[in-house]
């Protein structure tokens, strides 16, 4: 089987009416109308399904594992729960091109619907019968919550550092992607090198994914992003590119970060500084190193269409920078 045919088969799980969406919809069924409406939005809005895709591919890279669908559902459910909460915390207007749930139904309904999703995560994990997988998800959820809170703490105390930045994105993004890939190893009873390889790939890919997202938030195009650039700066979030800009030109950058209510002209200043001082190129190289680390982690696994597809996912993060 070629890598192309593997991707085609995998895409079938996410196609309209595919197994994944059908099972996700059944899992989220409720006779409470507001919950049903919110969950319908989550399923129909779709998204890239990166996390369940990682789970499926990691399982296939081991030759197939039991309960791979449950793992894929669990990571998507936990991710979706965090989105409901994040939109409220960030005061977001939209999610995946639709009005954010809390805007339509109110804060309480949005938060409690996120809690409902978390209850479904527990139900799906229980079906696998793997206590170790439950522990893995509990740790991912802990890191995720700590990462989100730490981001606000860093902004409040102005405790800007690379250590804090990487701790934040490890919790916010990489931890759940690690759960997707390492979870497949747990389901397949893969130990030692194979488990370490998948865990390392999930972590490094997750870091590259978030670093790319943070880079494009400042240096990307509003047309491509579907939202105005500079959102992180406006919210007081210091990412790797603004952290390095702060070190390069503190007199120009710090006032903008402290003011938060920045204009499009302020964002243009930051973008120009990033280009002029070479900071943008340095961040791209840092992302490239994470992608290389992710791909290198897979070398201990046997060659397969699934492994090739995981490598392509990592390389796609570099393509999105262009």
N, C-alpha and C positions, 0 to 999 in steps of 0.2 A: 504493500500500500504506500502511495506517495504521501508527502507532507500535505500536498494540496487536497487529496481525498480525505485525509484525516481532518483537515479544517472543515471540509464540506460536511462530513458526518457530524462534527461537533456543532456546527452552525444549525443543524437540524434541531438540536435540543432547544435552541433559543428562537426558532422561527415562530411565526404566529401559529398558535395551536400546538406548538411543540411540547414535548414532555415536560420540560422544565417549567415553562409558564403555566401549563395546565396544573401541575402539581403545586406550584406556588399559589395559584389562585384557590385551589381546594384547601390548602393549608390555612389560608387567611380568611376563609369563609366565616361570616358572623351574621347573626340576625339583628345586630345593633347597626342601624343605618349609617351613622356617622363613621363607625369603624369600617364598615363595608365600603363606603365611598372613598375614604382615604386609601384603603388597601387596594381598591380597584385602580386608583390613580397610580399607585406605585407599580403595579403589574403592567398596566397598559403603557405607562411612560417608558418602561423598558430600561433604557440606559445601555451602557456597553457590556454589562454583565462580566466585568473583568475578574471579579473574585470567584464567582462560580466557574468561570472558564479555567482559572488556575487550578481549582479543585479537580475538575474533570481531567485536565491534561496531566496533572501530577499523578492521578490514579492510573491513567493510561500509560504513563511512562514506566510504571511498575508492572505493566502487563494486565492492568485492570484490578480493581479492589472492590470488595463488597461495600454496600451503602455509600457509594460515591455520590449518588443523587442526593442523599440526605446531607452529606457534607456540603455540597454545592448550595443546597437550600439554606443551610444554617448560616453560611458566610454571607449570603445575600440578605437574609432576614436581619442579621446583626448589623450589617452595613446600612440597611434601610431604616432601622430603628435609630441609628445615630444621625441619619440625615434629617429625620423629623425633629429630633432634639436640636441639631446644629442650626437648622433654619430659624428656629425660634430664638436661639442664643444670638445668632448673627443678624437677626432682624431682616432676613432675606425676603425679597418680594416674590421670587420664582424658584422653582426647582424643576430641572429638565424641561424648561419651556412652559411650565404650568404654574399657576398661582400657588404659592407655598401653602401647605395644609393649615398652618395656624392663622393665616390671613383669611381663609375661608371658614374655618370652624372654631377658631379661638385657641388660646394658649393651652387651656386645660385639656381639651379634646386631643390636640396634637401630641402633648406629652404623654397622656394616658394611652393613646394609640401606639406610640413608640413602646410603651411598657407592654402592650398587648403583643407586639412583634417579638419582644424579648421572651415572652412566655412561650411563643411558638418555637423559638430557638431551642429552649429547654426540651420541648416535646420532641423535636426532630433529633436532637442529640441522644435522647433516651432510647430512641428506636435503634440506634446503632449498637447499644449494649456495651459501648467502650467508655469506661470511666476515665481512662487516660485522655480521651478526646474531650470529655467534659472539662477536665482540668485545663487542657490547652485553651479552650474557649474562655474559661473563667479568667485565665491569665491575660488573654488578648483583650477581654473586656476591661480588666483592671488597667492595663497599660493605655488603652484607648481613653478611658475617663481621665487618668492622670495626665496624659498628654494634652488633652483639651484644657484642663484646669491650669496646667503649667503654662500654657500659652497666654492665658489671662494674667497669671502671676508675673510672668516675665515682663509683660507690658506695663503692669501696675508698678513694679519695682525698678523698671528699666534695667533688668538683669540680663542684658544681651550678651550672649556667648555662643560659640559654635556648639559647645557641649549641650547647652539648653536647646538649641535649634534641633540637633539630631535626636535628642531625647523626645522632643515634641513630635517630630515626624515619624519616629519609630512607633510611638504610641498611637498617633492619629491614623496612620496608614499602614506602616510595615507590619505591625503586630497581627492585624487581621489577614493580610496577605500571607504571612507566615503560617497562620492557622489553616489557611486553605491548602497550602502545599504540604506542610508537615502533617496535617490531619490525614491526608491521603496515605502517608507512610504508616501512621498509626493504624488505619483501617486495613492496610495490607500486611500488617505485622512486619514491616520492614524496619530493621534496626541498623545500628552502626553507620557505615558510610552512606548508604542510600538515604536514610532519614536525615543525616546531617546535610547531604547535598540538597535535598528538597527544602529543608528549613532555611538553609543559607540562601538559596535562590529566592524564596519568598521574601526574606528580609531585604536582600540587596535590590531586588526588583521593586519592592514597595518603596524603598528610599529613593530610587531613581524616579519612580512614578511621581512621588510628591515633590521632589526637587524640580522636576520638569514643570509640574503644575505651578509651583511658586515662581519659577523663572518667567513663565509665560504670563503670569498675572501682571508683571511689570513690563516685560519686553515683547509680549505678543500683540496680536491685532484684535481689536474689539470685534471686528466682523467674524473672525474665526472663533474667538472665545464665546461670542454670544452675549457679552456683558462688557461694561467699561473696564479698561485696564486700571491697575492701581488699587484694586479693592483691598488687598492686604494692608497697604500703607494707610488707607482711610480708616481701617479697623484697628490700627495700632499694632499689627502683627509684623514682626521683624523676621524676614526670611533670609536665606543665605546671601542673596544678591544685595539686599539692603544692609545686611550685617557687614559685608565687605565694603560696601559704599560708605558706611558709617566710619569704618577704619581709614578709608582713603581720604575722605573729605568731610570730617566731622562738623566743621563750621557751617557747611552748606546743607548737610543731610539731617543733622540732629534736630534743628528747628522744625523741619517738615514732619519728622516722625512724631515730635511732641505735639504739634498742632493738630494732626490727624485730619482736620477738615481741609484737606488739600484740594487744590483746583487742578484742572487739566494741565494748566501751565506748570504747576509744581511737579506733576508726574512727568511732563516732558523734560524738566530739568534733571530728574533722577535718571531717566532713560539716556539722556545725552551724557551724563557723568559716567554711567555704566559702560557706554561705548568708548568714551574718551580715555578713561582710566584702565581699560582692559578688563574690568570686572565681569562684564557679560561673558567674555571668552573664557575666563577662569571658571565661572560657574558651569558653563557648557562642558568644560574638561572634567569638572568634578562629577557631573552627571554621567559622562562617558566612562569614567572609572567605575562607577557603581554598576553600570550596564555590563562592563567587562567582567566585574566580579560575579554578577549574577550568572552570566553565561559560563564562566569558568567553573562555578559550583556544580554545574550539570555534567562535567566531563567524566565523573566517576560512574554515571549512569550509562547503560548500554544505548547505542544509537537507535532511534525510533522516530516515527512521524510525530509522536507526542512531544518528545524531547526537542525536536526541530521546531515545533510550534511554540514551545515555551521560549526558546531562543529568539524566535521571531517577535514574540510579544515584547521582550526586553529591547530588541533593536528598534522596535517601533517608537519607543520613547525618544530615541535620537532623531528619528524622522520627523516627529512632531515639533522639534525645535527649529526646523527649517522653514 
